Amino acid sequence: MKTQLCEHADEAVAGIEDGSTVLVGGFGMAGMPVDLIDALIRQGAKDLTVVSNNAGNGDTGLAALLAKGRVRKVICSFPRQADSWVFDELYRAGRIELEVVPQGNLAERMRAAGAGIGAFFCPTGVGTLLTEGKETREIDGRTYVLEYPIKGDVALIGAHRADRMGNLVYRKTARNFGPVMATAATTVIAQVREIVETGEIDPETVVTPGIYVDRVVKEAATA
């Protein structure tokens, strides 16, 4: 398969269907693919399940998607912070569902999806409301809870640089969930700051190989 280089973000998100599970990269705003999210708002897909570390910040990016009423459920680690007023209002009004997943579990559940792992046992959250009703097992004297993979129909991720084959390099902490999300979704769409010719990226620095990446778009220039 060949990575598609898109002229603009609207082309990149074309075809995302209602009811999709969308993995959205970013740790807060670091690494969040805002151009792709804005394009998804224009595209109109609704009834989405969004998987991300946070539930939106301020009024931009993921928060703007939530504000449009396009998201049915959020699966995240940190649904509330000082600027999460959009999610707060929706949740308190009963207009959005929430599944809280500890951050390490969130990453591992997506990694498991990419690795073809059917399920795994983890000690995080045992004895709390987060694991209520889940299967547990004692292993070497410690209680573990059974966790299942999180798969995405689509992943929207941000990276620093791509070549024309879709190989991705990230910048510092903006990497966050991008690499695991790229392995866990059927269609992976990357927003990057720069697209270079094949061969210009040192293979030793590639984090996400192009085989995982379906579409790449260069982010819009800002003033």
N, C-alpha and C positions, 0 to 999 in steps of 0.2 A: 504494500500500500504506500502511496505517496502523500506526503503532507501537503495540504492545500494552503497556499499563501493567499490570504484574503485582502482585498483592497480596503475594506472598511469593516468596522465591528458589526454592522447590520448584516453583512454577508456572512460573517463568522457564526452568528447565532441563528441563522435561518434554519428552520426545520425542528427546532426544539418544541416538543409537543406538550399540550396540556397534561397535567398529572405527572410530569417527569420528576425524578429525584435528581437534584442539581447540587453537586459538590462545589462549594465556592471557597477558593483559597483566601488566605489573609489572616493575620493576627492583629485584630483591630483593623486599621487601615493599611498596615504594612503588608505589601504584596497583594492587596485586594485589586482584582481586575475591574476597576470602576467603569471603563469604557464598555466592556462586555456586559456588565450589569445594566448600564444605561440602554444599551442596544436591546437587551432582553425585555426591558420595560416597553420599548417601542415595538418590539416584535409581538408582544401581547400574550404569550403563554401564561396560563393561570393554573390554579389548583396545584401549585408546586410544593414539593418537599425540599427544603434547603438544608444542606449539611455544611456547617461552618463552625469556626471556633467561637465566634461571637454572634449576637443577634442584631447586628447593625450598630452603626455609630452616627450620631447626629442626624442629618437629613439626606445624606448622600450615599452612594453605593448600595449596599444591601438594605440599609434603612429605607432608601427610596423605593426599592422593590416591595418591601413590606408595606409601605404607606399606600401603594397602589392596590393593595388587597389581592395580590397575585399569589401569595404564599399561604398554603393550608397548614403546614407544619414546619417547625424548625427543630433540627437536631443539633445541639451545640453544647459547649462546655461552660460558656460565660454569657448567659442571656441578659444579665443586668450589669451595667456600669453607669457612670455618671451621665453619659450622653445617649443612653438607650431608650429615650422617651417614646420613640415610635413603637418599638416592641412592647414596652410596658403598657401603653394605652391599649394596644390590640389584645394583649393577653388578659388584662383586667376586664376587658369588655367581652371576653369569650370568643374573640374572632380569629384566634390562631392557637394551634396546638404546640406543645413544647415537650421535647424529650431531652433531659439533661444527661450528658455523658461525660464522665471524668476525662480530662484532656488526653492523658496517656491512652486510655481505652479508645477514645475517638480515633486517634492516630492508628492504633493497632488494629481496630476493627476495619478501617479502610485498607491498611496494609495486608490484612488477611484476605480481603476480597481480591486484591491484586495478585496475591500469591496462591490463590486457589485453596485456601485453608477453610474447611467447613465450619469450624468453630474453635474456640480455645478457652481454657480456664485461666482466670485472673483473680488476684486477691483484692483488687481495688474496689471499694464500695461495699464490701461484705458487711452485712448487719445494718445497712442504712436503707432509706427509702429508695435509693437509686437501684438497688438490686432486689427489691421486694418482688416475690413471685418467680424469681429466676432459679434455675437449677443450680445447686451447689454440690461440691464434692470435697472431701477431706483428703489432702495429699501431703504425706510426710508431716502430719500433725497440724497442718494449716488449712483453713477453709478457703476454697476458691469458688468463684461464680462463673457459670458458662456464658460466654459472650459470642454473638454471631457477627459475621462480616457486614459492613455497610457498603453496598454497591451503588454506583451512580449511573443514571442514564447519560448524564452529561457532567463534565467537570469544567469549570471556568477558573483558570489559574493565571497568575501573573508571573512573568520571568523577566530577567534583565536582557538577555540576548538569545536569539535563535539563528540558526543557519537555514539555508533553503531546504534542508531535509527535515527540519523540525527539531533538531537537537537543541536542548535548552540549558542555559546557564542562569543561575539565580544570583541575586546580590544580597549577601549577608542574611539578616534575619527575615528579609522578605521572602526567603525560600519557604519557611514554615511548613505548611501542609501540602504545598504544590507537588512534590515528588510522589507522595503516597496517593494523592488524589488522581494523579496522572495514570497510575496503575489500576485504579479501582473503578473507572468509568468506561462505558461503552464508547462514548465520543468525548475527546479531550480537545478543548479550545484554549489556546494560550495567547494572552496579550503580552507583548514584549516592547521594550524600549528601542530595540535595534534588531534589524535583520541583516545578516552578513552572508557572504558567499560560502558555499560548502567548502570546508577545508580551512576556513579562517578561525575556527574554534579548535583549540587544542583538545583532542579526544580525551585526554586525561582529566579535563575540567568539566566535561559534560556530566550533568547530574541526571537529567531525564532524556534518555535516547529518543530520537525521532520516531521510532517504531510505535511509541505510545501516543504520539501527538497527531491528531487528525487535521487541525486547522490552526494557523498562526496569523495574527494580525498585529501590525505595529500600532502602538497607542497614539492617540491624537496628540499633536503638538500643543503645548500650553504656552500662554504668553509669559 
